[in-house]
């Protein structure tokens, strides 16, 4: 069954950064956001086995399955290589996901974070591609693909070896187009050249493209004074040919409302607007920042309970805005909440082993400690 791009919503609801209350996902607020999203004619929900410690998948059952007809929404979830050691783990996890979500099938199913070596090797060793095809034959998967965090060369090798893949999810935003680590522009070119539909993650780069310096925001507002800064990042990727759906990890009703406004009567980006984006990107890239997208894969296994993405957020704010008071106050709040200091890092390397951006986290924490712990 091929994917009809014309039937896919341009905006997907990513369930990785859901609103929380008292340390748990705020179901009431998620239901309100999901209802608003569906009411706007949108219907693609993206979750994963590991999001919110497994509770993101459970939210699918509570906010969607129990409250809306199954054919009114599509669910995508993912199989995590780092949670598997043997072939039996494939079915164990898959069946648990069906139970968590309260569904009989998944509309879209992905191998999570395919990349050179580690995860990619696990999926090959456990024959996950053929396993997924069998699930598709059984009617438990409608469409099969993978999310990708590896090199362009590995993407090409993987696609050559697995022509059965129907779509690929990649990180893509205007800031990372020529990023030497992410290389999202090259990944896009490979997939576009092969005619493979794309789902886009991190279009706003973990929220960092939703708020810029006053100088850069002024450039956008001079052209579209009524549009949010985040809308520029979303329209940039949604305007690219071959893009099936753009995921946004919305965590507030306000973000949901803004994104719905962007995609209602969607206006593709003009050449003149793209030139403004190019100008903003050139200025941004003159300020070196930590390329963290706040996926939080690094935090669960940290023995010192360091809120690594939040530490990096503080450092980036210091660099970008050339100020110390607010970032240091924010950092102090993390410590007050019981998180470890950057200086507490024991260099175990767990964080670096799961980082999709391949950041040298140990060294970055040393730099962060020099800036924040003094």
PLY file of the C-alpha trace (Angstrom):
ply
format ascii 1.0
element vertex 374
property float x
property float y
property float z
element edge 373
property int vertex1
property int vertex2
end_header
0.00 0.00 0.00
1.75 3.17 -1.18
1.56 6.39 0.78
-0.77 9.03 -0.64
1.11 12.25 0.10
-1.97 14.32 -0.66
-3.83 12.65 2.23
-1.08 13.16 4.78
-1.37 16.16 7.12
1.51 18.60 6.74
1.64 19.06 10.53
2.19 16.05 12.76
1.68 16.05 16.54
4.89 14.77 18.14
4.24 13.26 21.56
7.79 13.57 22.92
7.50 16.87 24.81
4.00 16.72 26.28
2.83 19.10 29.01
3.34 17.85 32.54
1.73 18.54 35.90
3.02 17.30 39.25
5.66 15.19 37.52
3.26 13.36 35.19
1.81 14.00 31.75
-1.12 16.41 32.00
-3.83 14.29 30.39
-6.46 17.03 30.50
-4.25 19.45 28.60
-3.14 16.79 26.12
-6.79 15.94 25.40
-7.54 19.61 24.75
-4.57 19.88 22.40
-5.42 16.64 20.59
-9.03 17.75 20.14
-7.94 21.10 18.69
-5.51 19.35 16.37
-8.15 16.91 15.10
-10.72 19.69 14.76
-8.31 21.44 12.40
-8.44 18.43 10.07
-5.05 17.06 11.16
-4.55 13.47 12.31
-0.93 12.22 12.54
0.33 11.38 16.05
3.95 10.35 16.54
5.10 8.54 19.67
7.78 6.00 20.64
8.41 3.20 23.11
10.79 5.35 25.16
9.08 8.77 25.13
8.14 10.01 28.61
9.41 6.73 30.08
6.82 4.77 28.09
3.90 6.95 29.15
3.64 8.73 25.81
2.26 5.58 24.19
-0.23 5.19 27.03
-1.48 8.71 26.34
-2.48 7.56 22.85
-5.00 5.21 24.45
-6.31 7.77 26.93
-6.45 10.87 24.73
-7.29 9.27 21.38
-8.42 5.64 21.36
-10.91 6.02 24.21
-12.26 9.32 22.90
-12.20 9.26 19.10
-13.03 6.75 16.32
-9.94 4.74 15.33
-10.22 5.74 11.67
-10.11 9.45 12.61
-6.40 9.43 13.48
-3.10 7.79 12.54
-0.57 6.51 15.07
3.16 6.14 14.46
5.52 4.55 16.96
9.02 3.11 16.99
11.06 0.01 17.86
14.16 0.89 19.97
17.39 -0.99 19.23
18.82 -0.20 22.67
16.00 -2.12 24.39
16.61 -5.36 22.46
19.15 -8.15 22.86
17.49 -11.04 21.01
14.88 -11.62 18.31
12.19 -12.42 20.88
12.42 -8.81 22.07
10.88 -7.59 18.82
7.50 -9.17 19.50
7.70 -8.51 23.23
8.08 -4.78 22.65
5.62 -4.64 19.75
2.89 -6.40 21.71
3.50 -4.12 24.66
3.13 -1.13 22.35
-0.18 -2.40 21.00
-1.41 -2.82 24.57
-0.14 0.56 25.73
-1.75 2.37 22.80
-4.92 0.28 22.88
-4.84 -0.42 19.14
-4.84 -3.48 16.88
-2.44 -2.00 14.35
-0.10 0.93 13.78
-0.55 3.16 10.76
3.18 3.90 10.64
5.94 1.90 12.32
9.59 2.88 12.45
12.92 1.44 13.48
14.06 4.10 15.94
17.22 6.12 15.31
18.97 4.08 12.62
22.62 5.14 12.49
26.07 3.86 11.63
27.28 1.05 13.86
25.27 0.72 17.08
21.56 0.90 16.36
21.85 0.11 12.66
23.83 -3.04 13.46
21.25 -4.21 15.99
18.42 -3.90 13.49
20.38 -5.90 10.95
21.50 -8.57 13.44
17.96 -9.10 14.72
16.51 -9.13 11.17
14.11 -6.32 12.04
13.41 -5.35 8.43
12.02 -8.76 7.49
10.25 -8.93 10.83
8.52 -5.62 10.09
7.47 -6.85 6.66
5.87 -9.86 8.32
3.97 -7.58 10.69
2.82 -5.61 7.68
1.63 -8.81 5.98
-0.32 -9.62 9.15
-2.03 -6.22 8.98
-0.45 -4.97 12.19
1.62 -2.34 10.39
0.23 -0.25 7.53
3.46 1.55 6.54
7.06 0.77 7.48
10.12 3.02 7.67
12.79 4.28 10.02
14.00 7.42 11.73
17.59 8.31 10.91
20.47 9.95 12.75
23.46 8.64 10.81
25.73 9.67 7.97
24.63 10.23 4.37
26.82 7.32 3.31
25.09 4.96 5.75
21.68 6.18 4.65
22.48 5.25 1.06
23.79 1.82 2.04
20.71 1.16 4.15
18.32 2.19 1.38
20.22 0.05 -1.13
19.91 -2.96 1.18
16.27 -2.34 2.07
14.15 -1.13 -0.85
11.10 -2.22 1.14
11.32 0.96 3.24
8.39 3.24 2.39
9.45 6.44 4.14
12.26 7.89 6.24
12.13 10.35 9.13
15.06 12.77 9.33
16.09 15.77 11.37
15.79 18.82 9.14
15.70 22.55 9.82
17.25 25.61 8.24
19.96 25.86 10.91
21.18 22.28 10.33
21.05 22.29 6.53
24.83 22.38 6.25
25.64 21.24 9.81
28.76 19.03 9.42
27.45 16.56 12.00
23.75 16.39 11.10
24.18 17.08 7.34
20.42 17.30 6.96
20.62 18.99 3.56
22.51 16.04 2.12
20.11 13.54 3.71
17.22 15.43 2.14
18.90 15.35 -1.28
19.44 11.58 -1.07
15.83 10.85 -0.16
14.45 13.32 -2.68
16.61 11.83 -5.41
15.18 8.39 -4.69
11.61 9.65 -4.44
11.25 8.46 -0.83
8.67 10.42 1.21
10.07 12.18 4.26
8.77 12.88 7.73
10.63 15.77 9.32
11.61 15.90 12.99
13.20 18.80 14.87
12.00 21.46 12.38
12.32 24.07 15.13
15.50 22.44 16.49
14.15 21.60 19.91
12.54 25.04 20.19
15.75 26.98 19.59
14.40 28.40 16.32
11.22 29.64 18.02
13.02 32.47 19.83
15.99 34.29 18.34
17.90 37.47 19.14
15.90 40.70 18.73
18.05 41.53 15.70
17.16 38.29 13.91
13.50 38.34 14.91
13.23 41.85 13.48
14.27 40.56 10.06
11.39 38.09 10.07
8.84 40.52 11.47
9.71 43.09 8.81
8.42 40.65 6.20
5.57 38.91 8.08
4.78 41.01 11.17
1.84 38.84 12.25
3.66 35.49 11.98
5.47 33.79 14.85
9.19 33.13 14.67
8.53 29.39 14.90
6.30 29.55 11.82
9.30 30.50 9.69
11.11 27.30 10.65
8.02 25.18 10.04
7.21 26.76 6.68
10.83 26.34 5.56
10.70 22.55 5.82
7.02 22.13 4.91
7.63 23.96 1.62
10.25 21.44 0.46
9.15 18.94 -2.22
8.90 15.37 -0.97
8.14 16.30 2.63
5.19 14.24 3.80
4.65 15.49 7.35
6.44 17.93 9.66
6.48 16.87 13.31
6.24 19.42 16.08
6.67 18.37 19.70
4.06 20.77 21.01
3.92 21.10 24.79
1.39 23.91 25.30
-2.03 24.81 23.85
-0.49 28.09 22.69
2.11 26.25 20.60
-0.65 24.06 19.18
-2.78 27.09 18.25
0.17 28.85 16.61
1.15 25.80 14.58
-2.42 25.14 13.47
-2.59 28.75 12.29
0.61 28.22 10.31
-0.74 25.15 8.54
-4.31 26.31 8.01
-4.39 27.65 4.44
-0.67 26.90 4.31
1.44 29.34 2.32
4.62 27.86 0.79
7.72 29.91 1.39
8.55 32.36 -1.39
12.02 32.89 -2.85
12.18 36.29 -1.15
11.32 34.75 2.22
13.86 32.00 1.70
16.48 34.68 1.13
15.62 36.15 4.53
16.01 32.72 6.11
19.40 32.36 4.44
20.43 35.74 5.87
19.28 34.80 9.37
21.05 31.45 9.18
24.32 33.08 8.12
24.22 35.39 11.11
23.25 32.57 13.48
26.09 30.35 12.36
28.57 33.02 13.36
27.70 32.22 16.99
28.92 28.77 17.99
26.31 26.89 20.00
25.87 23.39 21.39
23.76 21.45 18.88
21.50 19.83 21.48
17.86 19.26 20.46
16.68 18.35 23.99
15.56 14.85 23.04
16.61 13.86 26.60
17.88 10.41 25.62
20.96 11.25 27.72
19.20 11.95 31.01
17.58 8.64 32.00
20.86 6.81 32.47
22.91 9.63 33.98
24.19 8.36 37.36
24.56 11.92 38.64
21.07 13.03 37.51
22.46 15.91 35.48
19.78 17.64 33.38
22.18 17.73 30.44
19.92 19.37 27.80
18.92 22.07 30.28
22.55 22.74 31.18
23.34 23.13 27.48
20.32 25.39 27.08
21.78 27.67 29.73
25.19 27.69 28.02
23.67 28.42 24.60
21.65 31.27 26.06
24.82 32.75 27.51
26.52 32.52 24.12
23.63 33.74 22.02
22.39 36.58 24.20
25.71 37.51 25.79
24.25 37.55 29.29
24.86 35.61 32.51
22.17 36.44 35.06
19.21 34.55 33.58
21.13 31.46 32.45
22.84 31.15 35.84
19.53 31.66 37.63
17.97 28.96 35.47
20.89 26.64 36.22
20.56 27.33 39.94
16.94 26.29 39.72
17.96 22.94 38.26
20.30 22.33 41.18
17.56 23.33 43.64
15.30 20.71 42.04
17.82 17.99 42.88
19.71 17.75 39.60
23.47 17.30 39.57
25.86 20.07 38.65
27.80 19.98 35.40
30.87 19.52 37.59
29.41 16.27 38.97
29.91 14.44 35.65
31.89 11.21 36.21
32.66 10.76 32.49
30.94 7.37 32.29
30.04 8.01 28.65
26.46 6.72 28.85
25.12 10.00 27.51
27.46 10.07 24.52
26.45 6.52 23.59
22.80 7.45 23.09
23.10 11.03 21.79
21.54 11.25 18.27
23.60 14.39 17.62
26.89 12.63 18.55
27.83 15.49 20.84
31.04 15.28 22.96
28.92 15.69 26.07
31.67 15.00 28.61
33.83 17.83 27.28
30.84 20.11 26.87
29.89 19.57 30.51
33.41 20.55 31.56
33.01 23.80 29.63
29.53 24.28 31.09
30.91 23.81 34.58
33.54 26.47 33.94
30.79 28.88 32.89
28.11 28.01 35.42
29.66 26.51 38.55
31.99 29.37 39.35
0 1
1 2
2 3
3 4
4 5
5 6
6 7
7 8
8 9
9 10
10 11
11 12
12 13
13 14
14 15
15 16
16 17
17 18
18 19
19 20
20 21
21 22
22 23
23 24
24 25
25 26
26 27
27 28
28 29
29 30
30 31
31 32
32 33
33 34
34 35
35 36
36 37
37 38
38 39
39 40
40 41
41 42
42 43
43 44
44 45
45 46
46 47
47 48
48 49
49 50
50 51
51 52
52 53
53 54
54 55
55 56
56 57
57 58
58 59
59 60
60 61
61 62
62 63
63 64
64 65
65 66
66 67
67 68
68 69
69 70
70 71
71 72
72 73
73 74
74 75
75 76
76 77
77 78
78 79
79 80
80 81
81 82
82 83
83 84
84 85
85 86
86 87
87 88
88 89
89 90
90 91
91 92
92 93
93 94
94 95
95 96
96 97
97 98
98 99
99 100
100 101
101 102
102 103
103 104
104 105
105 106
106 107
107 108
108 109
109 110
110 111
111 112
112 113
113 114
114 115
115 116
116 117
117 118
118 119
119 120
120 121
121 122
122 123
123 124
124 125
125 126
126 127
127 128
128 129
129 130
130 131
131 132
132 133
133 134
134 135
135 136
136 137
137 138
138 139
139 140
140 141
141 142
142 143
143 144
144 145
145 146
146 147
147 148
148 149
149 150
150 151
151 152
152 153
153 154
154 155
155 156
156 157
157 158
158 159
159 160
160 161
161 162
162 163
163 164
164 165
165 166
166 167
167 168
168 169
169 170
170 171
171 172
172 173
173 174
174 175
175 176
176 177
177 178
178 179
179 180
180 181
181 182
182 183
183 184
184 185
185 186
186 187
187 188
188 189
189 190
190 191
191 192
192 193
193 194
194 195
195 196
196 197
197 198
198 199
199 200
200 201
201 202
202 203
203 204
204 205
205 206
206 207
207 208
208 209
209 210
210 211
211 212
212 213
213 214
214 215
215 216
216 217
217 218
218 219
219 220
220 221
221 222
222 223
223 224
224 225
225 226
226 227
227 228
228 229
229 230
230 231
231 232
232 233
233 234
234 235
235 236
236 237
237 238
238 239
239 240
240 241
241 242
242 243
243 244
244 245
245 246
246 247
247 248
248 249
249 250
250 251
251 252
252 253
253 254
254 255
255 256
256 257
257 258
258 259
259 260
260 261
261 262
262 263
263 264
264 265
265 266
266 267
267 268
268 269
269 270
270 271
271 272
272 273
273 274
274 275
275 276
276 277
277 278
278 279
279 280
280 281
281 282
282 283
283 284
284 285
285 286
286 287
287 288
288 289
289 290
290 291
291 292
292 293
293 294
294 295
295 296
296 297
297 298
298 299
299 300
300 301
301 302
302 303
303 304
304 305
305 306
306 307
307 308
308 309
309 310
310 311
311 312
312 313
313 314
314 315
315 316
316 317
317 318
318 319
319 320
320 321
321 322
322 323
323 324
324 325
325 326
326 327
327 328
328 329
329 330
330 331
331 332
332 333
333 334
334 335
335 336
336 337
337 338
338 339
339 340
340 341
341 342
342 343
343 344
344 345
345 346
346 347
347 348
348 349
349 350
350 351
351 352
352 353
353 354
354 355
355 356
356 357
357 358
358 359
359 360
360 361
361 362
362 363
363 364
364 365
365 366
366 367
367 368
368 369
369 370
370 371
371 372
372 373
